[in-house]
């Protein structure tokens, strides 16, 4: 399983909310993936515009929905 995940994610330091906001604001929409790993109910209540929902328990089975060539911001 780790090897499958490794293909999609490079180790990175955590970003603060301000750093994540700056990352998003400095890039064109579609040049990165904004990934919400919360539960659907939480996503429906509120989410960052443009975020893709893949609940954390489903992530390993849904990796083919991510573009390994784009940076991924996970929250």
DAZIPE-V847559 format. One record per helix or strand of 2 or more residues. SS is the DSSP state (~ for helix, > for strand). FROM is the first residue (numbers start at 1). LEN is the number of residues. If there is no record, write none. Layout:
<<SS,FROM,LEN> <SS,FROM,LEN>>
//
This chain:
<<~,2,5> <~,17,9> <>,32,5> <~,40,6> <>,52,2> <~,56,3> <~,63,3> <>,71,4>>
//
